Amino acid sequence: METSEILKRVRQIEIKTKGLSSNIFAGEYHSAFKGRGMAFAEVREYQYGDDIRDIEWNVTARFNKPYVKVFEEERELTVMLCVDVSGSLEFGTSVMTKRSMLTEIAATLAFSAIQNNDKIGVIFFSDRIEKFIPPKKGRKHILYIIRELLEFKPESHKTDIGMAVEYLTSVIKRRCTAFLLSDFIEDKDFSKALTIANRKHDVVAIQVYDKRVAELPNIGLIKVRDAESGREMLVDTSNSRTRNRQAAWWRSRQTYLQDTFLRSGVDNVSVRTDHDYVSALMRLFRYRT
């Protein structure tokens, strides 16, 4: 993709996702993802019913009447986007590829975070850590992230979610909200790493998938290629047993994922590439409020 085309695409995504985060998600995001705790704001005179533990004794002594400390929610968060850039994300049979949808979702979350004065950072991963962008604030930082989402070329095409989650746990020292964005197609068990990460951080999983992974069309003999291994094979989609095996594999995979997220205490949502990710994110946000 040439530089001018990249800049045009960055601008298109900024306009779309910034509008979504401003007009649709603003209140839901604020409610769904809480700050670290309560921060001191000011003092005021004691009122009947105030907790005596909040009395500010220095001010009370100075004015010879009781004053209490007033606290407010400490809103600033650190938000990390853990983005799968493995080969399987390049697949898509309808409106957009999985990677294109994942990019828009990540950009929307990034703008939502910035509008709530949160820091935002990114971990790009395959079966290795491809790139780490430390959390910062500001529009310039967001546009840099979107550009990287669009044009980043990973060194590996394979996937290791457990490794990526372990890296998140080790590199981000203070508690953060971490969005794990992937199609979650891999053979390794990452449940232990996810459980440990969610004890330290607030981890949210967002799965993006294509309808043809869940259900093969009856269109005869087709050549398919595994984007991660490069292996090619012919598949006879007119064979009902072949289609049923694929559907059964998908149901089994989704059951495994839901069990993993449930055991780990991780909130999650799945989005199909030909469906509206806005309504899916809204469901996720409202579930958490």
Secondary structure, DSSP 4 states (H G I P E B T S, - for coil): --HHHHHHHHHHHHHHHHHHHHHTSHHHHHHHS--SEEEEEEEEE--TT--GGGB-HHHHHHHTS-EEEEEEEE---EEEEEEE-SGGGG--SSSS-HHHHHHHHHHHHHHHHHHTT-EEEEEEESSSEEEEEEEE-SHHHHHHHHHHHHH---S-----HHHHHHHHHHH--S--EEEEEE----SS--HHHHHHHHHHSEEEEEEEE-HHHHS----SEEEEE-TTT--EEEEETT-HHHHHHHHHHHHHHHHHHHHHHHHHT-EEEEEETTS-HHHHHHHHHHHH-
